[in-house]
Amino acid sequence: MKTVRTRFAPSPTGYLHVGGARTALFNWLYARHTQGQFILRIEDTDKVRSTEQSVQAIFDALAWLDIDWDEGPFYQSERNDIYHEYLRKLVSEGHAYFCTCTPDEVDAMRSKAKAQGHKPRYDGSCREKGLGPQPHAVVRFKTDHDGVTTIEDAVKGPIVFQNSEMDDFVICRSDGVPTYNFAVVVDDITMAITTIIRGDDHVMNTPKQILIYRALGAELPLFAHVPMVLGDDRARLSKRHGATSVTAYRDMGLLPDAFVNFLARLGWSLGDQEFFTREELVRHFSLERIGKSAGVFDPVKLQALNADHIQAATPKNLGPHVLPFLQAKGLQAVENDYLHRIIPTLQPRSKNLQEMADQAGFYFTDEISFDEKAAKKFLKSNVHAPLKALKDQLESLEEYSEQNLEKVFIDLLEKFELKLGKIAQPVRVALTGTSVSPGIFEIIAVLGKARVLPRLQKAIDFIEARMAAAQQT
């Protein structure tokens, strides 16, 4: 059985957008599912719009998504000799010809055809002239206008095109640069691509490409045209629906596995299951499960799925992803055991990595600043004695396990006849500076004695200063 070979072939004229990322993912998943090969090709023949920055943006996005490739990247701009070799073959075998009609003359032909009630088209003026290469000449494919061309599409089913609807289309421009439809066929033939998964905006290109395959005597690949990605208003996804750049979602604090999961569900399904690990996607992915209707990009669902992936991730897996967000806030965080102990305290309250970093500040500073409202409400004289007693108990406690800490607090509550909330909130303010944080036992266990005792003492000093000021008035 022939090895499956898929490809992703973006044009480097901007960032990698959501639709392109889904195309890359589907090709990668299919290759991995079938133990095949995934090839990366950069279609950079548009010399005006293609940039190195865009190429790097594509690499960055694929790296973040952890979509790796087995061969490439190949650049179309470096393959011109190969294209011209195949052009010469088509011309010499009578499947293509040189055309010297000017753009104005071609426009006139199209206008005439339209006026006669026909589809605007080139009329074949140079088809039988036997012209050779010359300045300003283009190369046109000699289309057989009889019969039909059928796409045996793995997603949409058979799609039939009347050959009479196609004119003799250009396959090489007058500057020697091959057109898209010709270059991609040559690339896919020479790279032995067996399966082409792409957006259904390419359906209209496919019959022309099939004709070129046949003229070159090459075996057709399997085509699978995937429905487009729409916004929540059912219009084609665009900037007005929010970010369309893949790396923008990285910068928002999404996990790559969550985004991959979300992309896969934009047009592919396995029953009602929504949450997938990467391994599950590879195991279950198939062309048969790609739907015929468009996928709708729902940012609310994306955030919810990201939260689920954050909850499911291990601290060691989350560490490298959250670290840049902590460092961007100026926190002295590094990848170590301390960070791995912090992460589980933040996971339940975080929908994204940015929120996780926002909550983590108190773990990475020696100087806690009390929120004014929180301090006024909770650091009052009535908790002075309990806080001092707690500090003394924690000072003598050797192991800061949550079980040991819970016992300390139970004894404290009994001694001062308090409910947990009456002491937990003042302790929370003392340790974090605010009245909102992860669980109090978790915080103390993670911070450890060296950080907890000075913070409690600072809170005690703060209360004593307020008590002294009150006595003076």
Disulfide bonds with the S-S distance in Angstrom:
none
